[in-house]
């Protein structure tokens, strides 16, 4: 059986890796994948060395707090790689961990394919030297990333964005929209605000209370406004409930499902920066993007991210401040509520924003990203076994 090492340590990466596992299963490929992944990946036959739910942290202090788990996962992967000698390692995003791992894997003679590029074009671009030295091929989601890597002599292939394969035309059906909302008691004239505080526990810590207070202020002005907390797949619902205040002054719909299914219900959303903003944008839903972290991490982020005017993925791709983005001290309830009000209650402005977001699909290539990743891996999977001397 052909061995493949996969590292998918974040919620979005785990979704894309799961789709690849499902494709291999449908093709009846004789492949055994192992490494870092989610419970959903494990259900597809993936062998867990470490769980993505335990490793998805952002910020220096958060990394330090989880250093024992991260270090244990790193060395566990190396031991597994030495004993199982995978034909290829597929590393998704998670750059600080994965670029160090790539160096070790290359030392073992294991080819490395990197899927979902770190944002080197935005910050810490010096790491492209590490990519060139230890990554055999980079598979990128955005067309502009191809030119960046080619300029630095890295073998690169544009595969398009796998989120396009998650879109279903029923999401754009007015009839389906009202039917699904009715199941939550939302009437045709109601407005629904979605809260998306993030998929990591550290993000919930920084974002959840801010988003809940933002909703409270909006409901105080518009009592008919409905509010839904969209819980990311992979998060434990009991943990999320434990973070909620004992009493809320408004009704909160708590739901956990596939992200697009949840986003579909909403009229506008306040969303933590990340892949979720791209999902919301592809659904053409008005949104305000926010992000908060501990002060030290925020200071370093501001210091290193100098080559781009935006941090929201939607704005980066469209190269324009299409949706409001509020970082750190600006991401406070009063400002968030002020930006959300016209998106929820001004039909002209909301319609204009939806139209602008409609350009996203065309900027992300065509559907079939998972199939293109499979084809890019095929040469490595078909190569004859080569023995490697371990030292």
RAHUJO-V874760 format. One record per residue. RES is the residue in three letters. PSI is psi in whole degrees, -180 to 180 (NA if undefined). OMEGA is omega as a letter, one per 20 degrees, with the letter a starting at -180 (none if undefined). D_LAST is the distance of its C-alpha to the last C-alpha in Angstrom with 1 decimal. Layout:
((RES	PSI	OMEGA	D_LAST) (RES	PSI	OMEGA	D_LAST))
This chain:
((UNK	133	a	25.0) (UNK	127	a	23.3) (UNK	136	r	21.0) (UNK	128	r	21.5) (UNK	131	r	20.2) (UNK	135	r	23.1) (UNK	110	r	23.6) (UNK	86	a	27.4) (UNK	4	a	27.9) (UNK	161	a	31.6) (UNK	-47	a	34.8) (UNK	-42	r	35.4) (UNK	-41	a	31.9) (UNK	-36	r	32.0) (UNK	-46	a	35.3) (UNK	-38	r	34.0) (UNK	-39	r	30.9) (UNK	-41	r	33.4) (UNK	-37	r	35.5) (UNK	-42	r	32.7) (UNK	-41	r	31.9) (UNK	-38	r	35.6) (UNK	-46	r	35.8) (UNK	-39	r	33.1) (UNK	-42	a	34.9) (UNK	-28	r	38.2) (UNK	-5	a	36.7) (UNK	42	r	35.4) (UNK	143	a	32.0) (UNK	65	a	29.4) (UNK	133	r	27.0) (UNK	114	a	25.3) (UNK	143	a	24.5) (UNK	162	r	22.7) (UNK	-135	a	21.8) (UNK	126	a	24.3) (UNK	-174	a	27.9) (UNK	173	r	31.5) (UNK	-35	r	33.6) (UNK	-38	r	35.3) (UNK	-41	r	32.0) (UNK	-36	r	31.3) (UNK	-19	r	34.8) (UNK	8	r	33.8) (UNK	4	r	31.0) (UNK	136	r	28.1) (UNK	118	a	25.6) (UNK	124	r	25.4) (UNK	-39	r	22.3) (UNK	153	a	24.4) (UNK	136	r	28.0) (UNK	-34	a	29.2) (UNK	-25	a	32.3) (UNK	-12	a	30.4) (UNK	-8	a	28.5) (UNK	87	r	31.2) (UNK	153	a	32.3) (UNK	138	r	33.6) (UNK	148	a	34.1) (UNK	-48	a	32.4) (UNK	-37	r	34.1) (UNK	-42	r	33.4) (UNK	-43	r	29.7) (UNK	-41	a	29.8) (UNK	-29	a	31.7) (UNK	19	a	29.2) (UNK	-38	a	26.1) (UNK	-44	r	24.9) (UNK	-43	a	25.2) (UNK	-45	r	23.6) (UNK	-41	r	20.5) (UNK	-41	r	20.3) (UNK	-41	a	20.6) (UNK	-51	a	17.9) (UNK	-30	r	15.2) (UNK	-39	r	16.8) (UNK	-42	r	16.4) (UNK	-42	r	12.7) (UNK	-42	r	12.3) (UNK	-39	r	14.9) (UNK	-40	r	13.4) (UNK	-41	a	10.1) (UNK	-31	a	12.5) (UNK	-16	r	15.3) (UNK	67	r	13.9) (UNK	151	r	17.2) (UNK	-30	a	19.0) (UNK	152	r	19.7) (UNK	129	r	19.7) (UNK	111	a	23.2) (UNK	127	a	23.5) (UNK	119	r	27.1) (UNK	-139	r	28.5) (UNK	58	a	27.2) (UNK	-43	a	25.9) (UNK	-41	r	24.6) (UNK	-50	a	22.2) (UNK	-34	r	21.5) (UNK	-35	r	21.0) (UNK	-40	r	18.3) (UNK	-40	a	16.7) (UNK	-41	r	17.2) (UNK	-45	r	15.1) (UNK	-41	a	12.0) (UNK	-40	r	12.9) (UNK	-35	r	13.3) (UNK	-23	r	9.8) (UNK	1	r	9.0) (UNK	20	a	12.0) (UNK	121	r	14.4) (UNK	145	a	17.9) (UNK	123	r	19.6) (UNK	129	a	23.4) (UNK	122	a	25.2) (UNK	124	a	28.5) (UNK	94	a	31.1) (UNK	141	r	30.5) (UNK	154	a	30.4) (UNK	61	a	33.7) (UNK	-28	r	32.4) (UNK	-15	a	35.8) (UNK	-38	a	37.4) (UNK	154	a	35.2) (UNK	50	a	32.1) (UNK	-16	r	32.1) (UNK	-21	a	29.7) (UNK	-9	r	26.9) (UNK	-25	r	27.7) (UNK	-38	r	25.5) (UNK	-43	r	22.5) (UNK	-48	a	23.7) (UNK	-35	a	24.1) (UNK	-34	a	20.6) (UNK	-3	r	18.7) (UNK	124	a	21.3) (UNK	-36	r	22.2) (UNK	139	r	25.6) (UNK	126	r	27.8) (UNK	117	a	30.5) (UNK	156	a	33.4) (UNK	-20	a	36.4) (UNK	138	a	38.9) (UNK	-38	a	40.3) (UNK	-19	r	40.2) (UNK	-25	a	36.5) (UNK	-48	a	36.2) (UNK	-39	r	37.8) (UNK	-49	a	35.7) (UNK	-36	r	32.4) (UNK	-37	r	33.9) (UNK	-28	a	35.1) (UNK	12	r	31.6) (UNK	25	r	30.2) (UNK	133	r	28.4) (UNK	126	a	28.8) (UNK	149	r	31.0) (UNK	132	r	33.2) (UNK	118	a	36.1) (UNK	-7	a	36.2) (UNK	175	a	39.0) (UNK	127	a	39.1) (UNK	-18	r	38.5) (UNK	-26	r	41.3) (UNK	-30	r	43.8) (UNK	-15	a	43.1) (UNK	-15	a	44.0) (UNK	139	r	47.4) (UNK	137	a	50.3) (UNK	-22	r	53.8) (UNK	-23	r	55.4) (UNK	-20	a	54.0) (UNK	14	r	56.6) (UNK	124	r	59.5) (UNK	-39	a	62.1) (UNK	-46	r	63.2) (UNK	-38	r	59.7) (UNK	-51	a	59.3) (UNK	-35	r	62.5) (UNK	-47	a	61.9) (UNK	-39	r	58.5) (UNK	-35	a	59.8) (UNK	-28	r	62.8) (UNK	-18	r	60.6) (UNK	10	r	59.8) (UNK	21	r	63.5) (UNK	120	a	63.3) (UNK	162	a	66.5) (UNK	-35	a	67.1) (UNK	-5	a	68.4) (UNK	156	r	65.6) (UNK	140	r	62.7) (UNK	122	r	59.2) (UNK	127	r	56.8) (UNK	135	r	53.1) (UNK	124	r	50.7) (UNK	87	a	47.0) (UNK	-7	r	45.3) (UNK	172	a	41.7) (UNK	-3	r	39.0) (UNK	149	r	37.1) (UNK	-38	r	38.4) (UNK	-33	r	38.2) (UNK	-39	r	40.4) (UNK	-41	a	42.9) (UNK	-41	a	43.1) (UNK	-25	a	44.1) (UNK	-32	a	46.1) (UNK	-50	a	47.8) (UNK	-35	r	50.6) (UNK	-45	a	51.3) (UNK	-38	r	51.7) (UNK	-40	r	53.9) (UNK	-36	r	56.2) (UNK	-46	r	56.4) (UNK	-41	a	57.6) (UNK	-43	a	60.1) (UNK	-38	r	61.7) (UNK	-40	r	62.1) (UNK	-34	r	63.5) (UNK	-36	r	65.9) (UNK	-34	a	67.3) (UNK	84	a	67.1) (UNK	-23	a	67.6) (UNK	-5	r	67.2) (UNK	131	r	63.6) (UNK	152	a	61.1) (UNK	135	r	57.5) (UNK	133	r	54.4) (UNK	115	a	51.0) (UNK	107	a	48.4) (UNK	124	a	45.5) (UNK	142	r	42.2) (UNK	141	a	40.6) (UNK	-24	r	37.8) (UNK	143	r	39.7) (UNK	124	a	41.2) (UNK	-36	r	45.0) (UNK	-36	r	45.8) (UNK	-44	r	43.6) (UNK	-44	r	45.6) (UNK	-35	a	48.9) (UNK	-21	a	48.0) (UNK	-12	a	47.9) (UNK	146	r	51.4) (UNK	153	r	54.4) (UNK	-35	r	56.6) (UNK	132	r	59.4) (UNK	147	a	59.5) (UNK	5	r	62.7) (UNK	161	r	62.0) (UNK	136	a	60.8) (UNK	123	r	57.1) (UNK	122	r	55.8) (UNK	118	a	52.3) (UNK	145	r	50.5) (UNK	118	a	47.0) (UNK	-171	r	46.5) (UNK	136	a	44.8) (UNK	-45	a	45.1) (UNK	-36	r	47.4) (UNK	-38	a	49.7) (UNK	-44	a	50.1) (UNK	-37	a	50.5) (UNK	-32	a	53.1) (UNK	-22	a	55.4) (UNK	156	r	55.7) (UNK	-35	r	58.1) (UNK	161	a	55.9) (UNK	150	r	52.7) (UNK	125	a	51.2) (UNK	131	r	47.5) (UNK	140	a	44.3) (UNK	141	a	42.6) (UNK	-164	a	39.9) (UNK	-30	a	39.7) (UNK	-35	r	42.8) (UNK	-33	r	44.9) (UNK	-39	r	44.1) (UNK	-46	r	45.2) (UNK	-42	r	48.4) (UNK	-41	r	49.0) (UNK	-27	r	48.6) (UNK	-3	r	51.1) (UNK	43	r	53.4) (UNK	132	r	54.0) (UNK	145	a	55.1) (UNK	159	r	52.7) (UNK	130	a	51.9) (UNK	134	r	48.3) (UNK	159	r	47.3) (UNK	135	r	44.2) (UNK	147	r	43.9) (UNK	178	r	41.0) (UNK	153	a	40.8) (UNK	-39	a	42.4) (UNK	-47	r	39.3) (UNK	-39	r	37.5) (UNK	-41	r	40.7) (UNK	-45	a	41.1) (UNK	-37	r	37.7) (UNK	-45	r	38.3) (UNK	-34	a	41.7) (UNK	-40	a	40.1) (UNK	-30	a	37.4) (UNK	94	a	39.2) (UNK	-17	a	41.6) (UNK	7	r	41.5) (UNK	146	a	43.2) (UNK	-14	a	46.5) (UNK	156	r	45.6) (UNK	-17	r	43.0) (UNK	129	a	44.4) (UNK	-39	r	42.6) (UNK	-46	a	46.1) (UNK	-36	r	47.4) (UNK	-45	a	44.3) (UNK	-42	a	44.7) (UNK	-6	r	48.4) (UNK	43	a	48.2) (UNK	153	r	51.1) (UNK	73	a	51.9) (UNK	-44	r	53.1) (UNK	147	r	52.4) (UNK	143	r	52.8) (UNK	127	a	49.6) (UNK	123	a	49.7) (UNK	137	r	46.8) (UNK	-114	a	46.6) (UNK	-20	r	50.0) (UNK	-21	a	51.8) (UNK	65	r	50.6) (UNK	155	a	53.4) (UNK	-42	a	55.7) (UNK	-45	a	58.8) (UNK	-40	r	57.1) (UNK	-45	r	55.3) (UNK	-40	r	58.6) (UNK	-39	r	60.5) (UNK	-30	a	58.1) (UNK	-30	a	58.2) (UNK	-53	r	62.0) (UNK	-30	r	62.8) (UNK	-33	a	60.0) (UNK	-37	a	61.5) (UNK	-3	r	65.2) (UNK	99	a	65.9) (UNK	-34	a	65.9) (UNK	-48	a	66.2) (UNK	-39	r	63.2) (UNK	-42	a	61.1) (UNK	-39	r	62.1) (UNK	-40	r	61.2) (UNK	-42	r	57.8) (UNK	-41	r	57.1) (UNK	-42	r	58.2) (UNK	-41	a	55.8) (UNK	-20	r	52.9) (UNK	-18	r	53.8) (UNK	-12	a	52.2) (UNK	-44	a	48.7) (UNK	-48	a	48.3) (UNK	-24	a	49.0) (UNK	-9	a	46.4) (UNK	13	r	43.5) (UNK	-148	a	43.8) (UNK	165	r	44.5) (UNK	163	r	43.5) (UNK	21	a	40.7) (UNK	-42	a	37.6) (UNK	-40	r	35.7) (UNK	-37	r	36.5) (UNK	-35	r	35.4) (UNK	-43	r	32.0) (UNK	-45	r	31.7) (UNK	-36	r	32.7) (UNK	-30	r	30.2) (UNK	-22	a	27.3) (UNK	-43	r	28.7) (UNK	-35	r	27.1) (UNK	-37	a	23.6) (UNK	-24	a	24.7) (UNK	-8	r	26.2) (UNK	150	r	23.5) (UNK	150	r	22.1) (UNK	139	r	18.8) (UNK	124	a	16.0) (UNK	145	r	12.9) (UNK	130	r	9.5) (UNK	123	r	6.5) (UNK	139	a	3.8) (UNK	NA	none	0.0))
